[in-house]
Amino acid sequence: MAYFPDLSPYTYEPSERHMVNVGWLSGRHRYPKGLVADVVVNALKVLCARPENQMRGYHQCEFCRALAPSVLGGDSGTNEVFLGSAEVHVEGAEGVVYAAPTLVLHYILEHQYCPPRKFCEAAVRQAGLGAGDELTVLE
């Protein structure tokens, strides 16, 4: 999968919207690690079930070699959601749109990736799990 630093301009696919990258990790680059609040994980489980920019095939995790890992997610929390073939686009409070591969959820759960706080807050708001303003992200 392609590597892009967090908050760099999104260029993976052409888009009419200005977006920034989050969670495009690579084994060749360091990334921020930390604990991410459960509400953020739950929000991403909802959002990953509503993917954008769906592709054919799956990307393999460069850290553990998992191919198409899955989680239970969606609005009900009971749908099997496969990760690694699409993106989530999350609009922040200031109008910034964050583009992340669905593998971002796997990176958080299995590799302690800690996304930028504003992305986490926006994901919680967009998933309808709260305002996200009082979110605790432990970095």
Secondary structure by P-SEA (a helix, b strand, c coil): cccccccccccccccccbbbbcccccccbbbbbccccaaaaaaaaaaaaacccccccccccccccccccccccccccccccccccbbbbbbccccbbbbbccaaaaaaacccccccaaaaaaaaaaacccccccccccc
